[in-house]
Amino acid sequence: MTLADSVIKWYDANARDLPWRVPGTSAWAVLVSEVMLQQTPVVRVTPAWHAWMTRWPEPATLAEDPPSEAIRMWGRLGYPRRAMRLHACAVAIVERHGGRVPDDLEQLLALPGVGMYTARAVATFAYGQRHPVVDTNVRRVVSRAVAGDPDAGPTTTTADLAAMAELLPIEPARAARASIAFMELGALVCTARSPRCPECPFETVCAWRRSGAPAPAGPTRRPQKYAGTDRQVRGLLLEVLRHATGPVPRQRLDAVWADEVQRARALSGLVTDGLVEPLDWDAERFVLAGDHPPRFPALD
């Protein structure tokens, strides 16, 4: 039995019941899930995904709204530039592809903000094509099971893609099943810190396990802190703007964080990223991207 056969059998018995995996789920729904899942756990993504798909079930429905609505809907999911990218994607899909998410890999890569991983994931999980889909979880599984290394590198390389491609079955639909199965195994069993090797379908053939499961040679990567960072300040500023019913004066934004230098840096970053727009030359009033008068009533 090949590694792909083993992991597919394991997946069929152990896969999580996630809404974007339901048969018949649209390519748009898969694309939204893949963008939301970047650097965000499933437990937080699931309710946000349901809300997003209820409001914007097709790219055309999102493209009709300004980007500010995407930012508002994103809420506190984190890394809000992803909302902007999804909105830009929706507009491009409508303009270039008649509102249908393309099934061609090169056309997917040409969409705004869609990188190699996301393009391959949509082509594979939505359209059942044969592509190596490699994320952190997959790199770790292949690194351990095949190469015998305790961990993989920080980014996906052409070697990672080639290694995964060699493990995939030839038949596209089964290859797509194997791709999601490898990913699920890395997420649930072959985890970075506490792998559950006795539950792994590769336990007896895993090169890393057979070599004694050596620890990584370098320092262990630690999760990035959030409290007190510019990311936290950006989130607080966006929270005010998301709930505002009109342009927000600078004084209201000044109240959310005491450190003036850090606050100004965070606000400047939001403007540079295109998430927030100043309404005045002297930058005394701000709105989310795409929110402009006469939508708002005049300030007193």
Backbone hydrogen bonds in HBPLUS format (Angstrom, degrees):
<---DONOR---> <-ACCEPTOR-->    atom                        ^
c    i                          cat <-CA-CA->   ^        H-A-AA   ^      H-
h    n   atom  resd res      DA  || num        DHA   H-A  angle D-A-AA Bond
n    s   type  num  typ     dist DA aas  dist angle  dist       angle   num
A0006-SER N   A0002-THR O   2.98 MM   4  6.26 162.4  2.01 151.9 156.5     1
A0007-VAL N   A0003-LEU O   2.90 MM   4  6.10 163.6  1.93 154.3 158.4     2
A0008-ILE N   A0004-ALA O   2.95 MM   4  6.04 153.7  2.02 148.1 155.2     3
A0009-LYS N   A0005-ASP O   3.06 MM   4  6.23 160.5  2.10 146.9 151.9     4
A0010-TRP N   A0006-SER O   2.98 MM   4  6.26 156.3  2.04 145.0 151.9     5
A0011-TYR N   A0007-VAL O   2.82 MM   4  5.96 159.5  1.86 144.4 150.4     6
A0012-ASP N   A0008-ILE O   2.90 MM   4  6.10 160.9  1.94 152.7 156.9     7
A0013-ALA N   A0010-TRP O   3.10 MM   3  5.40 137.8  2.29 102.9 114.4     8
A0014-ASN N   A0010-TRP O   2.98 MM   4  6.07 130.2  2.23 143.9 158.8     9
A0014-ASN N   A0011-TYR O   3.11 MM   3  5.04 132.7  2.35  96.2 109.3    10
A0015-ALA N   A0011-TYR O   2.90 MM   4  4.97 148.3  2.00 149.8 143.4    11
A0021-ARG N   A0018-LEU O   2.99 MM   3  5.56 161.8  2.02 120.4 125.6    12
A0022-VAL N   A0019-PRO O   3.34 MM   3  5.57 168.0  2.36 108.0 111.4    13
A0025-THR N   A0022-VAL O   3.04 MM   3  5.76 146.6  2.16 149.0 149.1    14
A0030-VAL N   A0026-SER O   3.06 MM   4  6.43 152.4  2.13 146.6 154.4    15
A0031-LEU N   A0027-ALA O   2.86 MM   4  6.09 158.8  1.90 148.1 154.0    16
A0032-VAL N   A0028-TRP O   2.92 MM   4  6.18 163.6  1.95 153.6 157.4    17
A0033-SER N   A0029-ALA O   3.03 MM   4  6.21 160.1  2.07 143.4 148.9    18
A0034-GLU N   A0030-VAL O   2.94 MM   4  6.18 157.9  1.99 152.7 158.4    19
A0035-VAL N   A0031-LEU O   3.08 MM   4  6.32 159.3  2.13 153.1 157.8    20
A0036-MET N   A0032-VAL O   2.97 MM   4  6.16 165.2  1.99 153.6 158.0    21
A0037-LEU N   A0033-SER O   2.91 MM   4  5.98 148.2  2.01 146.9 155.3    22
A0038-GLN N   A0035-VAL O   3.36 MM   3  5.61 159.2  2.40 105.2 111.3    23
A0040-THR N   A0037-LEU O   3.36 MM   3  5.04 173.8  2.36 109.8 108.0    24
A0044-ARG N   A0041-PRO O   3.12 MM   3  5.71 140.0  2.28 112.8 122.4    25
A0045-VAL N   A0041-PRO O   3.14 MM   4  6.41 150.3  2.23 146.5 155.5    26
A0045-VAL N   A0042-VAL O   3.04 MM   3  4.94 115.6  2.47  92.9 109.6    27
A0046-THR N   A0042-VAL O   2.97 MM   4  5.99 164.8  1.99 165.1 164.3    28
A0049-TRP N   A0045-VAL O   2.73 MM   4  5.83 158.6  1.77 167.8 175.3    29
A0050-HIS N   A0046-THR O   3.08 MM   4  6.32 163.2  2.11 152.3 156.0    30
A0051-ALA N   A0047-PRO O   3.05 MM   4  6.25 163.3  2.08 147.5 151.7    31
A0052-TRP N   A0048-ALA O   2.92 MM   4  6.08 162.0  1.96 148.8 154.1    32
A0053-MET N   A0049-TRP O   2.91 MM   4  6.06 169.8  1.92 157.1 159.4    33
A0054-THR N   A0050-HIS O   2.98 MM   4  6.09 144.0  2.11 143.6 153.2    34
A0055-ARG N   A0051-ALA O   3.12 MM   4  6.35 155.8  2.18 146.7 152.4    35
A0056-TRP N   A0052-TRP O   2.72 MM   4  5.83 167.2  1.73 158.8 163.4    36
A0061-THR N   A0058-GLU O   3.18 MM   3  5.57 131.2  2.43 107.4 118.7    37
A0063-ALA N   A0059-PRO O   2.90 MM   4  6.12 162.0  1.93 156.6 162.5    38
A0064-GLU N   A0060-ALA O   3.18 MM   4  6.28 134.7  2.40 138.9 147.9    39
A0065-ASP N   A0062-LEU O   3.02 MM   3  5.49 149.2  2.12 112.9 121.4    40
A0069-GLU N   A0066-PRO O   3.05 MM   3  5.80 146.1  2.17 120.2 127.1    41
A0070-ALA N   A0067-PRO O   3.02 MM   3  5.16 123.0  2.35 100.2 114.7    42
A0071-ILE N   A0067-PRO O   3.09 MM   4  6.48 155.3  2.16 153.0 159.9    43
A0068-SER N   A0289-ALA O   2.81 MM 221  5.10  99.2  2.47 156.3 173.6    44
A0072-ARG N   A0068-SER O   2.95 MM   4  6.22 157.1  2.00 146.3 152.5    45
A0073-MET N   A0069-GLU O   2.92 MM   4  6.06 161.6  1.96 144.9 150.1    46
A0074-TRP N   A0070-ALA O   2.95 MM   4  6.07 136.4  2.15 139.0 150.6    47
A0075-GLY N   A0072-ARG O   3.14 MM   3  5.55 142.0  2.29 106.0 115.6    48
A0077-LEU N   A0074-TRP O   3.22 MM   3  5.93 153.1  2.30 134.3 142.2    49
A0082-ARG N   A0079-TYR O   3.07 MM   3  6.18 171.3  2.08 131.6 134.1    50
A0083-ALA N   A0080-PRO O   2.90 MM   3  5.35 137.5  2.09 109.5 120.1    51
A0085-ARG N   A0081-ARG O   2.95 MM   4  6.30 153.4  2.03 147.8 155.4    52
A0086-LEU N   A0082-ARG O   2.93 MM   4  6.18 154.6  1.99 146.6 153.0    53
A0087-HIS N   A0083-ALA O   3.00 MM   4  6.26 156.2  2.06 146.3 152.7    54
A0088-ALA N   A0084-MET O   2.91 MM   4  6.17 164.6  1.93 151.1 155.3    55
A0089-CYS N   A0085-ARG O   2.82 MM   4  6.00 149.9  1.91 144.3 153.3    56
A0090-ALA N   A0086-LEU O   2.90 MM   4  6.14 159.2  1.95 147.8 152.8    57
A0091-VAL N   A0087-HIS O   3.03 MM   4  6.36 161.2  2.07 154.1 158.3    58
A0092-ALA N   A0088-ALA O   3.00 MM   4  6.21 162.4  2.03 147.1 151.9    59
A0093-ILE N   A0089-CYS O   2.78 MM   4  6.00 157.8  1.83 157.2 163.7    60
A0094-VAL N   A0090-ALA O   3.05 MM   4  6.25 155.9  2.11 147.6 153.4    61
A0095-GLU N   A0091-VAL O   2.94 MM   4  6.16 165.5  1.96 152.3 156.6    62
A0096-ARG N   A0092-ALA O   2.77 MM   4  5.70 160.8  1.81 151.2 156.2    63
A0097-HIS N   A0093-ILE O   2.89 MM   4  5.07 145.0  2.01 125.2 135.6    64
A0099-GLY N   A0093-ILE O   3.03 MM   6  5.16 163.5  2.06 122.1 119.5    65
A0100-ARG N   A0097-HIS O   3.23 MM   3  5.63 169.2  2.24 115.8 119.1    66
A0108-LEU N   A0104-ASP O   2.93 MM   4  6.20 151.2  2.01 153.4 162.4    67
A0109-LEU N   A0105-LEU O   2.93 MM   4  6.20 157.2  1.98 150.1 156.2    68
A0110-ALA N   A0106-GLU O   3.11 MM   4  6.30 131.7  2.35 135.4 147.4    69
A0111-LEU N   A0108-LEU O   3.10 MM   3  5.48 162.0  2.14 110.7 116.4    70
A0114-VAL N   A0111-LEU O   3.24 MM   3  5.61 168.1  2.25 131.6 130.7    71
A0119-ALA N   A0115-GLY O   2.96 MM   4  6.06 168.2  1.97 160.0 163.8    72
A0120-ARG N   A0116-MET O   3.05 MM   4  6.11 165.5  2.08 148.6 152.7    73
A0121-ALA N   A0117-TYR O   2.84 MM   4  6.03 155.6  1.90 153.8 161.8    74
A0122-VAL N   A0118-THR O   2.97 MM   4  6.16 163.4  1.99 154.3 157.1    75
A0123-ALA N   A0119-ALA O   3.04 MM   4  6.20 169.7  2.05 151.3 154.6    76
A0124-THR N   A0120-ARG O   2.90 MM   4  5.94 148.0  2.00 142.5 151.4    77
A0125-PHE N   A0121-ALA O   2.72 MM   4  5.68 165.3  1.74 154.5 157.9    78
A0126-ALA N   A0122-VAL O   2.93 MM   4  5.20 149.0  2.03 130.9 140.2    79
A0129-GLN N   A0123-ALA O   3.18 MM   6  5.80 160.7  2.22 134.7 136.8    80
A0128-GLY N   A0124-THR O   2.89 MM   4  4.70 127.1  2.18 120.6 126.4    81
A0139-ARG N   A0135-ASP O   2.94 MM   4  6.14 168.2  1.95 160.3 163.8    82
A0140-ARG N   A0136-THR O   3.08 MM   4  6.23 155.8  2.14 145.2 151.3    83
A0141-VAL N   A0137-ASN O   3.07 MM   4  6.34 161.8  2.10 150.7 155.0    84
A0142-VAL N   A0138-VAL O   2.99 MM   4  6.16 177.6  1.99 162.5 162.6    85
A0143-SER N   A0139-ARG O   2.86 MM   4  5.84 155.6  1.92 143.5 151.5    86
A0144-ARG N   A0140-ARG O   3.01 MM   4  6.13 159.5  2.06 147.7 152.2    87
A0145-ALA N   A0141-VAL O   2.83 MM   4  5.90 167.7  1.84 160.6 161.7    88
A0146-VAL N   A0142-VAL O   2.94 MM   4  5.40 156.0  2.00 135.6 143.3    89
A0148-GLY N   A0143-SER O   2.88 MM   5  6.12 112.7  2.35 140.4 158.6    90
A0149-ASP N   A0143-SER O   2.98 MM   6  5.36 147.9  2.08 140.3 134.7    91
A0148-GLY N   A0144-ARG O   3.26 MM   4  4.55 132.9  2.50 105.3 115.7    92
A0208-TRP N   A0144-ARG O   2.95 MM  64  4.89 141.6  2.10 140.1 147.0    93
A0207-ALA N   A0145-ALA O   3.05 MM  62  5.05 170.8  2.06 114.0 116.9    94
A0160-ASP N   A0157-THR O   3.08 MM   3  5.14 121.0  2.45  95.5 109.6    95
A0161-LEU N   A0157-THR O   3.16 MM   4  6.57 157.3  2.21 149.4 154.8    96
A0162-ALA N   A0158-THR O   2.92 MM   4  6.14 158.2  1.97 147.3 153.4    97
A0163-ALA N   A0159-ALA O   2.89 MM   4  6.06 157.4  1.95 147.3 153.3    98
A0164-MET N   A0160-ASP O   3.03 MM   4  6.25 158.0  2.08 147.6 153.1    99
A0165-ALA N   A0161-LEU O   2.89 MM   4  6.04 157.8  1.94 147.7 154.5   100
A0166-GLU N   A0162-ALA O   3.13 MM   4  6.34 148.3  2.23 145.3 151.9   101
A0167-LEU N   A0164-MET O   2.97 MM   3  5.26 139.9  2.13 105.6 117.3   102
A0168-LEU N   A0165-ALA O   3.30 MM   3  5.39 150.3  2.39 101.3 109.5   103
A0175-ALA N   A0171-GLU O   2.89 MM   4  6.04 150.9  1.97 155.8 165.3   104
A0176-ALA N   A0172-PRO O   2.86 MM   4  6.12 154.2  1.93 154.0 160.3   105
A0177-ARG N   A0173-ALA O   3.09 MM   4  6.35 148.7  2.19 137.4 145.8   106
A0178-ALA N   A0174-ARG O   2.91 MM   4  6.17 151.5  1.99 143.7 151.3   107
A0179-SER N   A0175-ALA O   2.93 MM   4  6.20 151.6  2.01 146.6 154.2   108
A0180-ILE N   A0176-ALA O   3.26 MM   4  6.56 164.0  2.28 151.8 153.0   109
A0181-ALA N   A0177-ARG O   3.05 MM   4  6.16 145.3  2.17 139.9 150.3   110
A0182-PHE N   A0178-ALA O   2.89 MM   4  6.12 160.6  1.93 159.1 161.2   111
A0183-MET N   A0179-SER O   3.25 MM   4  6.43 159.1  2.30 143.1 148.8   112
A0184-GLU N   A0180-ILE O   2.95 MM   4  6.12 154.5  2.02 142.6 149.4   113
A0185-LEU N   A0181-ALA O   2.94 MM   4  6.12 156.6  1.99 149.8 156.1   114
A0186-GLY N   A0182-PHE O   3.15 MM   4  6.40 156.9  2.20 146.2 151.3   115
A0187-ALA N   A0183-MET O   3.06 MM   4  6.31 145.9  2.18 142.5 152.2   116
A0188-LEU N   A0184-GLU O   2.95 MM   4  6.07 152.5  2.02 153.2 159.1   117
A0189-VAL N   A0185-LEU O   2.85 MM   4  5.34 156.3  1.91 140.7 148.7   118
A0190-CYS N   A0185-LEU O   2.85 MM   5  5.97 158.0  1.90 143.7 149.4   119
A0196-ARG N   A0189-VAL O   2.94 MM   7  5.17 157.9  1.99 138.3 144.7   120
A0199-GLU N   A0196-ARG O   2.96 MM   3  5.71 151.0  2.04 123.0 131.4   121
A0200-CYS N   A0197-CYS O   2.96 MM   3  5.07 162.7  1.99 112.7 118.5   122
A0203-GLU N   A0200-CYS O   3.20 MM   3  5.36 164.9  2.23 116.3 116.1   123
A0205-VAL N   A0202-PHE O   2.98 MM   3  5.34 141.1  2.14 112.1 123.8   124
A0206-CYS N   A0202-PHE O   2.75 MM   4  5.34 130.2  1.99 170.9 171.8   125
A0210-ARG N   A0206-CYS O   2.94 MM   4  6.14 160.1  1.98 153.0 158.8   126
A0211-SER N   A0207-ALA O   3.15 MM   4  6.22 129.1  2.42 133.4 144.8   127
A0211-SER N   A0208-TRP O   3.26 MM   3  5.23 136.7  2.46  93.8 105.5   128
A0213-ALA N   A0208-TRP O   2.81 MM   5  5.08 149.9  1.91 155.4 149.7   129
A0212-GLY N   A0209-ARG O   3.11 MM   3  5.32 160.6  2.15 109.9 112.9   130
A0229-THR N   A0226-TYR O   3.10 MM   3  5.61 164.1  2.13 137.9 137.6   131
A0232-GLN N   A0229-THR O   3.08 MM   3  5.34 123.9  2.40 100.7 113.4   132
A0233-VAL N   A0229-THR O   3.23 MM   4  6.66 158.4  2.28 147.2 152.8   133
A0234-ARG N   A0230-ASP O   2.80 MM   4  6.00 165.1  1.82 156.3 160.4   134
A0235-GLY N   A0231-ARG O   3.00 MM   4  6.17 154.4  2.07 142.3 149.3   135
A0236-LEU N   A0232-GLN O   3.01 MM   4  6.32 151.7  2.09 148.0 155.2   136
A0237-LEU N   A0233-VAL O   2.99 MM   4  6.26 160.4  2.02 155.6 160.4   137
A0238-LEU N   A0234-ARG O   2.91 MM   4  6.13 163.6  1.94 152.5 157.1   138
A0239-GLU N   A0235-GLY O   2.94 MM   4  6.06 145.5  2.07 140.1 149.6   139
A0240-VAL N   A0236-LEU O   3.33 MM   4  6.64 151.3  2.42 143.5 148.6   140
A0241-LEU N   A0237-LEU O   3.21 MM   4  6.54 163.8  2.23 149.2 153.3   141
A0242-ARG N   A0238-LEU O   2.76 MM   4  5.90 154.5  1.82 154.6 161.4   142
A0243-HIS N   A0239-GLU O   3.39 MM   4  6.48 149.6  2.49 139.7 145.2   143
A0244-ALA N   A0241-LEU O   3.35 MM   3  5.13 157.2  2.41  96.7 103.3   144
A0248-VAL N   A0286-PHE O   2.88 MM  38  5.17 171.8  1.88 155.4 153.5   145
A0286-PHE N   A0248-VAL O   2.90 MM  38  5.17 150.8  1.99 131.3 140.2   146
A0252-ARG N   A0249-PRO O   3.01 MM   3  5.72 136.5  2.20 118.7 128.0   147
A0250-ARG N   A0284-GLU O   2.85 MM  34  5.17 146.8  1.96 144.0 142.3   148
A0253-LEU N   A0250-ARG O   3.01 MM   3  5.11 117.8  2.41  99.0 114.7   149
A0254-ASP N   A0250-ARG O   2.81 MM   4  6.09 148.6  1.90 154.4 164.8   150
A0256-VAL N   A0253-LEU O   3.20 MM   3  5.68 165.2  2.22 114.2 118.6   151
A0263-ARG N   A0259-ASP O   2.89 MM   4  5.99 159.9  1.93 154.2 160.9   152
A0264-ALA N   A0260-GLU O   2.92 MM   4  6.00 163.1  1.95 146.8 151.3   153
A0265-ARG N   A0261-VAL O   2.99 MM   4  6.18 154.6  2.06 144.3 151.6   154
A0266-ALA N   A0262-GLN O   2.90 MM   4  6.11 157.9  1.95 148.9 154.6   155
A0267-LEU N   A0263-ARG O   2.94 MM   4  6.16 162.6  1.97 153.0 157.5   156
A0268-SER N   A0264-ALA O   2.90 MM   4  6.01 160.6  1.94 146.1 152.0   157
A0269-GLY N   A0265-ARG O   2.95 MM   4  6.14 149.5  2.04 142.2 150.6   158
A0270-LEU N   A0266-ALA O   3.04 MM   4  6.36 149.3  2.14 144.9 152.7   159
A0271-VAL N   A0267-LEU O   3.05 MM   4  6.38 153.3  2.12 149.4 156.4   160
A0272-THR N   A0268-SER O   2.89 MM   4  6.12 163.6  1.92 150.7 155.5   161
A0273-ASP N   A0269-GLY O   2.91 MM   4  6.04 151.7  1.99 145.2 152.6   162
A0275-LEU N   A0270-LEU O   3.01 MM   5  5.38 141.1  2.16 167.1 166.2   163
A0276-VAL N   A0270-LEU O   3.32 MM   6  5.56 149.4  2.42 120.2 118.5   164
A0274-GLY N   A0271-VAL O   3.01 MM   3  5.16 154.9  2.08 105.0 112.9   165
A0289-ALA N   A0275-LEU O   2.94 MM  14  5.19 152.0  2.02 130.5 126.5   166
A0277-GLU N   A0287-VAL O   2.80 MM  10  5.43 167.1  1.81 161.2 164.7   167
A0287-VAL N   A0277-GLU O   2.94 MM  10  5.43 154.0  2.01 151.4 159.8   168
A0279-LEU N   A0285-ARG O   2.82 MM   6  5.47 163.2  1.85 143.8 146.5   169
A0283-ALA N   A0280-ASP O   3.00 MM   3  4.88 160.0  2.04 102.9 107.2   170
A0291-ASP N   A0288-LEU O   3.00 MM   3  5.63 166.4  2.02 143.3 144.3   171
A0295-ARG N   A0292-HIS O   3.15 MM   3  6.06 149.9  2.25 129.3 129.7   172
